[in-house]
Amino acid sequence: MARYPESNVFHRPLGRDMPVIDRGAGALLWDQAGRRYIDGSGGAVVVNIGHGRGEVAAAMAEQAGRAAYVHGTHFTSEAIESYARRLAAYTPGDCNRLYLVSGGSEANETAVKMARAFHLANKQPSRFKTVRRSISYHGNTLTTLALSGRPNLQAPYKPMLPHVAETMAPFCYHCPLGKSYPSCEVACVDELEATILREGPETVSAFIAEPILGASAGAGVPPEDYARRAREICTKHGVLYIDDEVMCGFGRTGRWFGIEWSGVQPDLVTCGKGMTGGYMPVGAVLASERIVDTLLKGGGFVHGFTFSHNAVTAAAAARTLDILEQENLVERARVAGETLLARLQSLLAHPHVGDVRGRGLMLGVELVADKATRKPFPRAEKKAEAVFARAFEHGLVTYPGGGCADGVNGDSFMISPPFVITDAESAELVAILDRSLTELGL
């Protein structure tokens, strides 16, 4: 175990014992004490091809041995050029132009700046605002935190965050309008147009949305026609549609990109996490041809990071893509997800499990104080964290979150294992959750 002050590492959870990881294989992890864990969340919904893939490490080493680093304004590499060509076969619409960065927050920061640059190139300098949704997560830089509907995370830094226009999230379990789908006719999307009109369409640059609500709502799946109508509204008012696929992309929902379920074509797609399966820090923006052509004619894109367009990252991403293709893992995520979701339904027998939801291997469980009213537990009770701790003791890793009900209260946890999870491990995962909830009286 490692813990402050004995450890010199500034750990993310200060004051908590941290097991030291030793190795992983498939959907399993072992710490240095020999304890085995099922990686039931893929870390932070990252690991898709599984742990211990030596072929990815070998591809990274081969590229690093040839050329580990050059600046993106000086050189390109065959690693990134060939990867971008291959990836274009899977990207939504014509979002075929790859801007590779080092993380999801960087990707979303890049996307909103790219949208602004697009409008400047189009001689529309008044467009600078990005519309966010009330329950959402887009990153932890100051800009992307401001773009997120996560009051709990924003609270310590609120004086530092710029104002961002907000529209309601399409979260059916806690509908902000008190309606039910499909009789609601997806009324929540009308608020997007109202927000754009209230802000002034001539000032709005982009709308950013996750195809499935991630950690902020424990895998809340919007109605399919939400994205279609949001796309129509954005097009009507000249607003760019940014599709945040950092968590949903690269097979997590059972398709290559989560937005494919709705058939919508965005203007910009942001990526990360499963793009390299956890083997390298990664993020990316996939820009449409219209965006890139406009920026080229308008003088370029003033932006960049030291480690953008990195060849070793591209090598890891390319080998991850190989594995996803060769082992048909996107389809496997869809099928394994259906099985796991069916198994998780058994948890609804517990008195405080209010909802089980998701798509593919991006699944969530919400805990409530009262099932009939869907009333959440007070955030101070940290029920999701309690489930995490108890399941961890029993050898299961989950991904807890708070604030899904109203931005402050509401406990959920995500179950998003690697796509290579076996049927036996899937059943064991649910058994551990069942035991943990029983022991906690939930």
FENMO-V944926 format. One record per residue. N is the residue number from 1. RES is the residue in three letters. SS is DSSP state (H for helix, E for strand, - for the rest). OMEGA is omega in degrees with one decimal (none if undefined). D_FIRST is the distance of its C-alpha to the first C-alpha in Angstrom with 2 decimals. Layout:
[[N,RES,SS,OMEGA,D_FIRST] [N,RES,SS,OMEGA,D_FIRST]]
//
This chain:
[[1,MET,-,176.2,0.00] [2,ALA,E,-178.0,3.79] [3,ARG,-,173.6,6.72] [4,TYR,-,10.9,10.43] [5,PRO,-,-179.0,12.18] [6,GLU,-,178.0,10.03] [7,SER,-,175.7,9.45] [8,ASN,-,178.7,12.94] [9,VAL,-,172.4,12.38] [10,PHE,-,-177.3,14.26] [11,HIS,-,178.8,12.20] [12,ARG,-,172.8,14.63] [13,PRO,-,-179.4,13.37] [14,LEU,-,173.8,13.27] [15,GLY,-,179.1,11.82] [16,ARG,-,176.3,9.50] [17,ASP,-,-179.3,5.85] [18,MET,E,173.4,5.29] [19,PRO,-,179.1,4.62] [20,VAL,-,-176.9,5.92] [21,ILE,E,179.6,9.52] [22,ASP,E,-176.9,11.71] [23,ARG,E,176.6,15.09] [24,GLY,E,176.6,17.45] [25,ALA,E,-179.5,21.00] [26,GLY,E,178.9,23.42] [27,ALA,-,-174.8,21.96] [28,LEU,E,176.5,18.94] [29,LEU,E,173.2,15.34] [30,TRP,E,175.3,12.98] [31,ASP,E,-175.5,9.26] [32,GLN,-,176.2,8.50] [33,ALA,-,178.7,8.53] [34,GLY,-,179.7,11.88] [35,ARG,-,-178.8,11.81] [36,ARG,E,178.5,14.66] [37,TYR,E,164.9,15.32] [38,ILE,E,178.2,18.70] [39,ASP,E,-174.4,18.62] [40,GLY,-,-179.4,21.15] [41,SER,-,-175.9,21.43] [42,GLY,H,-172.4,21.29] [43,GLY,H,174.1,18.56] [44,ALA,H,-177.2,21.00] [45,VAL,H,-176.5,23.97] [46,VAL,-,-168.9,23.74] [47,VAL,-,179.3,23.33] [48,ASN,-,-178.0,26.77] [49,ILE,-,177.6,27.55] [50,GLY,-,178.9,24.28] [51,HIS,E,171.1,21.34] [52,GLY,-,179.9,22.02] [53,ARG,-,-177.6,25.54] [54,GLY,H,-178.9,26.32] [55,GLU,H,176.7,29.69] [56,VAL,H,177.6,28.33] [57,ALA,H,-179.9,26.36] [58,ALA,H,178.5,29.62] [59,ALA,H,177.5,31.72] [60,MET,H,-179.1,29.59] [61,ALA,H,-179.6,29.73] [62,GLU,H,179.6,33.47] [63,GLN,H,179.6,34.16] [64,ALA,H,178.2,32.03] [65,GLY,H,179.4,33.99] [66,ARG,H,178.5,37.22] [67,ALA,-,-175.2,36.54] [68,ALA,-,-174.4,33.15] [69,TYR,-,164.0,34.45] [70,VAL,-,179.8,37.78] [71,HIS,-,-176.0,38.61] [72,GLY,-,175.4,39.81] [73,THR,-,-177.2,43.08] [74,HIS,-,-175.5,43.92] [75,PHE,-,161.5,43.23] [76,THR,-,-178.8,42.36] [77,SER,-,176.2,41.01] [78,GLU,H,-179.3,42.02] [79,ALA,H,-177.6,38.48] [80,ILE,H,179.9,38.79] [81,GLU,H,-178.6,42.53] [82,SER,H,178.7,42.31] [83,TYR,H,-179.4,39.32] [84,ALA,H,177.9,41.19] [85,ARG,H,-178.7,44.28] [86,ARG,H,-176.1,42.45] [87,LEU,H,-177.9,40.54] [88,ALA,-,178.8,43.88] [89,ALA,-,-174.2,44.83] [90,TYR,-,-171.5,42.26] [91,THR,-,-179.5,42.29] [92,PRO,-,177.6,44.02] [93,GLY,-,178.2,47.61] [94,ASP,-,176.9,48.26] [95,CYS,-,-169.4,44.93] [96,ASN,-,-172.4,44.96] [97,ARG,E,-170.7,44.08] [98,LEU,E,171.1,40.48] [99,TYR,E,-171.8,38.95] [100,LEU,E,178.4,35.48] [101,VAL,E,-169.1,32.78] [102,SER,-,-179.6,28.99] [103,GLY,-,-178.2,27.90] [104,GLY,H,177.4,29.32] [105,SER,H,176.9,29.79] [106,GLU,H,-179.1,31.70] [107,ALA,H,-178.5,33.70] [108,ASN,H,174.3,34.86] [109,GLU,H,178.6,35.62] [110,THR,H,-176.7,37.63] [111,ALA,H,-178.6,39.45] [112,VAL,H,175.0,40.72] [113,LYS,H,178.0,41.88] [114,MET,H,177.3,43.53] [115,ALA,H,178.1,45.33] [116,ARG,H,179.9,46.58] [117,ALA,H,177.7,47.77] [118,PHE,H,-179.1,49.58] [119,HIS,H,175.4,51.55] [120,LEU,H,179.2,52.39] [121,ALA,H,178.3,53.72] [122,ASN,-,178.0,55.76] [123,LYS,-,176.6,57.29] [124,GLN,-,-174.3,55.61] [125,PRO,-,-179.5,53.83] [126,SER,-,-178.2,53.71] [127,ARG,-,179.4,51.03] [128,PHE,-,-174.4,47.59] [129,LYS,E,172.3,45.99] [130,THR,E,178.9,43.38] [131,VAL,E,177.4,43.36] [132,ARG,E,174.5,40.07] [133,ARG,E,-171.3,39.55] [134,SER,-,174.6,38.56] [135,ILE,-,-173.1,35.45] [136,SER,-,173.4,33.82] [137,TYR,-,-178.2,31.08] [138,HIS,-,175.4,31.84] [139,GLY,-,-173.6,29.17] [140,ASN,-,165.8,27.55] [141,THR,-,-178.0,29.89] [142,LEU,H,179.3,32.40] [143,THR,H,-175.7,35.09] [144,THR,H,173.6,33.20] [145,LEU,H,176.2,31.61] [146,ALA,H,178.7,35.20] [147,LEU,-,-175.9,36.20] [148,SER,-,173.2,33.71] [149,GLY,-,-176.8,34.62] [150,ARG,-,-177.2,31.36] [151,PRO,H,180.0,32.31] [152,ASN,H,180.0,28.85] [153,LEU,H,-176.1,27.45] [154,GLN,H,-169.7,30.66] [155,ALA,H,-177.4,31.06] [156,PRO,H,-172.8,29.32] [157,TYR,H,-173.0,31.25] [158,LYS,H,179.0,34.48] [159,PRO,H,-176.8,36.74] [160,MET,H,-171.3,35.67] [161,LEU,-,176.0,36.30] [162,PRO,-,175.4,39.74] [163,HIS,-,177.3,41.71] [164,VAL,-,177.2,41.58] [165,ALA,-,-173.6,44.13] [166,GLU,E,171.4,42.74] [167,THR,E,-174.5,44.07] [168,MET,-,179.8,42.94] [169,ALA,-,177.9,40.43] [170,PRO,-,-173.9,41.71] [171,PHE,-,-169.2,39.40] [172,CYS,H,-177.2,41.53] [173,TYR,H,175.5,39.37] [174,HIS,H,-176.2,39.67] [175,CYS,-,-179.1,42.92] [176,PRO,-,-179.6,43.72] [177,LEU,-,-179.8,47.38] [178,GLY,-,-178.5,47.13] [179,LYS,-,178.3,48.67] [180,SER,-,177.7,48.01] [181,TYR,-,10.3,48.05] [182,PRO,-,-177.3,50.45] [183,SER,-,178.9,53.05] [184,CYS,-,-175.8,51.41] [185,GLU,-,177.6,52.53] [186,VAL,-,-177.8,49.30] [187,ALA,H,-178.1,50.62] [188,CYS,H,-178.1,47.32] [189,VAL,H,178.0,48.14] [190,ASP,H,178.8,51.33] [191,GLU,H,176.4,49.26] [192,LEU,H,179.1,48.20] [193,GLU,H,178.4,51.83] [194,ALA,H,179.3,52.46] [195,THR,H,179.3,49.61] [196,ILE,H,179.8,51.00] [197,LEU,H,179.4,54.46] [198,ARG,H,-179.6,53.29] [199,GLU,H,-173.8,51.54] [200,GLY,-,-176.3,54.48] [201,PRO,H,-178.9,54.18] [202,GLU,H,178.8,55.26] [203,THR,H,-173.1,52.06] [204,VAL,E,-178.7,49.53] [205,SER,E,-171.2,47.89] [206,ALA,E,171.3,45.41] [207,PHE,E,-177.9,43.82] [208,ILE,E,-174.7,40.18] [209,ALA,E,170.8,38.92] [210,GLU,E,178.8,36.30] [211,PRO,-,168.8,38.12] [212,ILE,E,-179.6,35.68] [213,LEU,E,-172.4,33.94] [214,GLY,-,-174.1,30.25] [215,ALA,-,-179.6,27.28] [216,SER,-,-176.6,29.77] [217,ALA,-,176.2,31.57] [218,GLY,-,174.1,29.46] [219,ALA,-,174.5,31.68] [220,GLY,E,-176.4,35.04] [221,VAL,E,178.0,37.83] [222,PRO,-,170.6,40.96] [223,PRO,-,-175.8,44.43] [224,GLU,H,-175.7,45.46] [225,ASP,H,175.7,48.48] [226,TYR,H,-176.6,46.45] [227,ALA,H,179.5,45.54] [228,ARG,H,-179.0,49.12] [229,ARG,H,176.2,50.66] [230,ALA,H,177.3,48.19] [231,ARG,H,179.6,49.16] [232,GLU,H,179.4,52.83] [233,ILE,H,179.7,52.35] [234,CYS,H,179.5,50.59] [235,THR,H,-179.3,53.33] [236,LYS,H,-173.9,56.04] [237,HIS,-,177.1,54.82] [238,GLY,-,-178.4,53.76] [239,VAL,-,179.0,50.04] [240,LEU,E,179.8,47.50] [241,TYR,E,177.2,45.15] [242,ILE,E,-179.7,41.54] [243,ASP,E,-178.1,39.66] [244,ASP,E,-179.4,35.89] [245,GLU,-,-177.9,34.49] [246,VAL,-,179.4,31.04] [247,MET,-,-171.9,29.52] [248,CYS,-,-171.0,32.58] [249,GLY,-,176.2,33.67] [250,PHE,-,169.0,33.48] [251,GLY,-,-171.5,34.03] [252,ARG,-,-177.5,31.64] [253,THR,-,-177.0,34.57] [254,GLY,-,168.0,36.43] [255,ARG,-,-175.7,38.53] [256,TRP,-,176.8,37.84] [257,PHE,-,-175.0,37.94] [258,GLY,H,-177.4,37.79] [259,ILE,H,179.7,41.06] [260,GLU,H,-179.9,42.92] [261,TRP,H,-178.8,43.11] [262,SER,-,-179.2,45.48] [263,GLY,-,-176.3,47.40] [264,VAL,-,175.7,47.15] [265,GLN,-,179.1,47.31] [266,PRO,-,174.7,45.38] [267,ASP,-,179.6,46.17] [268,LEU,E,176.7,42.63] [269,VAL,E,175.2,39.52] [270,THR,E,-174.2,36.01] [271,CYS,E,176.6,33.26] [272,GLY,E,172.0,29.64] [273,LYS,H,-175.0,26.57] [274,GLY,H,179.7,28.07] [275,MET,H,174.3,30.45] [276,THR,-,176.6,28.11] [277,GLY,-,-179.2,25.92] [278,GLY,-,-176.3,22.78] [279,TYR,-,174.2,23.44] [280,MET,-,169.3,24.65] [281,PRO,-,-173.4,24.78] [282,VAL,-,170.4,28.22] [283,GLY,E,179.1,30.86] [284,ALA,E,165.6,34.62] [285,VAL,E,172.1,37.89] [286,LEU,E,-174.4,40.56] [287,ALA,E,177.6,43.85] [288,SER,-,-180.0,47.17] [289,GLU,H,-179.8,50.15] [290,ARG,H,-179.9,51.90] [291,ILE,H,-175.7,49.13] [292,VAL,H,178.9,49.00] [293,ASP,H,-179.6,52.79] [294,THR,H,179.1,53.23] [295,LEU,H,179.0,50.72] [296,LEU,H,180.0,52.39] [297,LYS,H,-176.9,55.79] [298,GLY,-,175.2,54.53] [299,GLY,-,175.1,53.14] [300,GLY,-,-175.6,49.59] [301,PHE,-,-177.3,46.19] [302,VAL,-,-173.8,45.01] [303,HIS,-,173.6,41.23] [304,GLY,-,174.8,38.43] [305,PHE,-,-178.5,34.90] [306,THR,-,-174.7,33.96] [307,PHE,-,173.8,32.12] [308,SER,-,176.9,34.49] [309,HIS,-,-174.3,36.38] [310,ASN,-,-174.7,33.83] [311,ALA,H,179.7,34.84] [312,VAL,H,174.8,31.42] [313,THR,H,179.1,30.43] [314,ALA,H,178.1,33.79] [315,ALA,H,177.3,33.22] [316,ALA,H,179.6,29.99] [317,ALA,H,-179.4,31.88] [318,ALA,H,179.8,34.83] [319,ARG,H,174.4,32.94] [320,THR,H,177.6,31.22] [321,LEU,H,176.0,34.76] [322,ASP,H,-175.9,35.95] [323,ILE,H,177.5,33.49] [324,LEU,H,-179.8,34.29] [325,GLU,H,-171.1,37.98] [326,GLN,H,-178.1,38.04] [327,GLU,-,176.8,35.97] [328,ASN,-,-170.7,37.61] [329,LEU,H,177.7,34.26] [330,VAL,H,175.7,35.76] [331,GLU,H,177.8,38.02] [332,ARG,H,177.5,35.26] [333,ALA,H,178.8,33.27] [334,ARG,H,-176.5,36.40] [335,VAL,H,179.0,37.01] [336,ALA,H,178.0,33.44] [337,GLY,H,177.3,33.20] [338,GLU,H,179.0,36.36] [339,THR,H,-178.1,35.05] [340,LEU,H,178.7,31.71] [341,LEU,H,177.8,33.56] [342,ALA,H,178.7,35.96] [343,ARG,H,-178.8,33.23] [344,LEU,H,178.5,31.54] [345,GLN,H,180.0,34.94] [346,SER,H,-179.6,34.39] [347,LEU,H,178.3,31.87] [348,LEU,H,175.5,34.87] [349,ALA,H,178.0,35.79] [350,HIS,-,-172.2,33.08] [351,PRO,-,-175.4,34.72] [352,HIS,-,171.7,32.67] [353,VAL,E,-173.8,32.18] [354,GLY,E,-174.7,34.88] [355,ASP,E,171.5,34.77] [356,VAL,E,-169.6,33.39] [357,ARG,E,174.5,34.39] [358,GLY,E,-177.5,33.99] [359,ARG,E,-176.6,35.30] [360,GLY,-,176.1,34.14] [361,LEU,-,170.6,30.38] [362,MET,E,-170.5,30.02] [363,LEU,E,-179.1,29.95] [364,GLY,E,176.3,29.17] [365,VAL,E,177.7,29.25] [366,GLU,E,177.1,30.47] [367,LEU,E,-179.6,30.15] [368,VAL,-,176.2,33.15] [369,ALA,-,-178.2,34.32] [370,ASP,E,-177.4,37.76] [371,LYS,-,-175.3,38.60] [372,ALA,-,-177.4,42.29] [373,THR,-,-176.0,41.95] [374,ARG,-,178.6,38.61] [375,LYS,E,-179.2,37.66] [376,PRO,-,167.9,34.00] [377,PHE,-,172.6,31.65] [378,PRO,-,-176.4,31.31] [379,ARG,H,-177.3,28.51] [380,ALA,H,-179.3,27.14] [381,GLU,H,173.0,26.25] [382,LYS,-,-178.9,23.75] [383,LYS,H,-179.9,24.48] [384,ALA,H,178.1,23.10] [385,GLU,H,177.6,19.66] [386,ALA,H,176.8,19.96] [387,VAL,H,177.1,20.79] [388,PHE,H,-176.1,17.89] [389,ALA,H,-178.1,15.41] [390,ARG,H,178.1,17.42] [391,ALA,H,178.3,17.92] [392,PHE,H,176.8,14.26] [393,GLU,H,-179.0,13.82] [394,HIS,-,174.3,16.74] [395,GLY,-,177.4,15.57] [396,LEU,E,176.8,17.40] [397,VAL,E,174.8,16.67] [398,THR,-,-178.3,19.42] [399,TYR,E,-174.3,20.51] [400,PRO,E,176.9,21.61] [401,GLY,E,179.3,24.33] [402,GLY,E,175.1,26.66] [403,GLY,-,-173.6,30.27] [404,CYS,-,-176.6,31.94] [405,ALA,-,-175.7,34.80] [406,ASP,-,-178.6,36.12] [407,GLY,-,177.9,33.74] [408,VAL,-,-180.0,31.98] [409,ASN,-,179.8,31.72] [410,GLY,-,-176.2,30.96] [411,ASP,E,175.2,27.80] [412,SER,E,171.8,27.23] [413,PHE,E,-176.4,24.61] [414,MET,E,174.4,25.18] [415,ILE,E,-173.3,25.07] [416,SER,-,-175.1,25.55] [417,PRO,-,172.5,24.20] [418,PRO,-,-176.6,25.16] [419,PHE,-,-177.0,28.87] [420,VAL,-,178.8,28.31] [421,ILE,-,179.6,26.82] [422,THR,-,178.7,28.80] [423,ASP,H,179.6,30.92] [424,ALA,H,178.9,28.96] [425,GLU,H,176.5,25.64] [426,SER,H,178.9,27.54] [427,ALA,H,178.9,28.78] [428,GLU,H,178.0,25.41] [429,LEU,H,-178.7,23.99] [430,VAL,H,178.6,26.83] [431,ALA,H,178.5,26.48] [432,ILE,H,177.0,22.87] [433,LEU,H,179.2,24.11] [434,ASP,H,179.5,27.07] [435,ARG,H,-177.2,25.08] [436,SER,H,178.9,22.69] [437,LEU,H,178.0,25.76] [438,THR,H,-178.5,27.58] [439,GLU,H,-179.9,24.92] [440,LEU,H,-179.2,24.88] [441,GLY,-,-178.2,28.66] [442,LEU,-,none,28.95]]
//
